[in-house]
Amino acid sequence: MTNLQRWLFYAALFAVPYLSVVLGTVQTQFTSKYLLQIQLLPLLLLVLFGVYSVWTVLYRTFTFNDCPEAAKELQSEILEARKDLIAKGFRFRD
């Protein structure tokens, strides 16, 4: 199952009961009493998703790891490639 299929499945699991309540197909004492809250539920879920997204981005930004060993290794590989290119006749503009 792809990510898109999974998200569409979850959306259908939410949309079918929600639309049946909002459109009046299913009527119970609970749905009659809390109809306004049920109608505002998608807006609340959208706000919660936005808060979760912002939190996730900020958390991953602040906990981003530095890799000094990898940086040193990359610099040495760059120097090695430079030396190899110079040996083959390439001239750099520094």
C-alpha positions in Angstrom: 0.0 0.0 0.0 1.5 3.3 -1.0 1.4 6.4 1.1 -1.3 8.0 -1.1 -3.5 4.9 -0.7 -3.0 4.9 3.0 -4.0 8.6 3.4 -7.0 8.1 1.1 -8.1 5.2 3.2 -7.8 7.2 6.4 -9.7 10.1 4.8 -12.5 7.8 3.7 -12.6 6.3 7.3 -13.2 9.9 8.5 -15.3 11.3 5.7 -18.0 8.6 5.4 -19.2 8.8 9.0 -18.7 12.5 9.1 -20.7 13.2 6.0 -23.5 10.8 7.1 -23.9 12.7 10.3 -23.6 16.2 8.8 -26.0 15.4 5.9 -28.6 13.9 8.4 -28.4 10.3 7.3 -27.6 9.2 10.8 -29.5 11.0 13.5 -29.1 10.2 17.2 -29.5 12.2 20.3 -25.8 12.7 20.5 -25.4 14.0 17.0 -28.3 16.3 17.4 -26.9 17.7 20.6 -23.3 18.2 19.3 -24.0 19.0 15.7 -22.0 22.3 15.7 -19.0 20.6 17.2 -19.2 17.8 14.7 -19.4 20.3 11.9 -16.3 22.1 13.1 -14.3 18.9 13.6 -12.5 19.1 10.2 -11.3 22.6 11.0 -10.0 21.5 14.4 -8.2 18.5 12.8 -6.6 20.9 10.2 -5.4 23.2 13.0 -4.0 20.2 15.0 -2.2 18.9 11.8 -0.7 22.4 11.4 0.5 22.5 15.0 2.0 19.0 14.6 3.7 19.9 11.4 5.3 23.1 12.8 6.4 21.2 16.0 7.9 18.4 13.9 9.9 20.8 11.6 11.1 22.8 14.6 12.1 19.7 16.6 14.0 18.2 13.7 15.7 21.5 13.0 16.9 22.0 16.5 18.1 18.4 16.9 19.9 18.2 13.6 23.2 16.4 14.0 26.6 17.8 12.9 29.0 15.2 11.5 32.5 16.7 11.8 34.1 13.3 10.9 32.1 13.2 7.7 33.0 16.8 6.9 36.7 16.1 7.3 36.4 13.0 5.1 34.6 14.9 2.4 37.2 17.7 2.5 40.0 15.1 2.1 38.1 13.5 -0.8 37.8 16.9 -2.5 41.5 17.6 -2.1 42.3 14.1 -3.5 40.0 14.8 -6.5 41.6 18.2 -7.0 45.1 16.7 -7.0 43.9 14.0 -9.5 42.4 16.6 -11.8 45.6 18.8 -11.6 47.7 15.7 -12.5 45.5 15.2 -15.6 46.0 18.8 -16.7 43.0 20.6 -15.4 43.6 24.1 -14.2 41.4 25.7 -11.4 40.5 29.3 -11.2 41.1 30.1 -7.5 
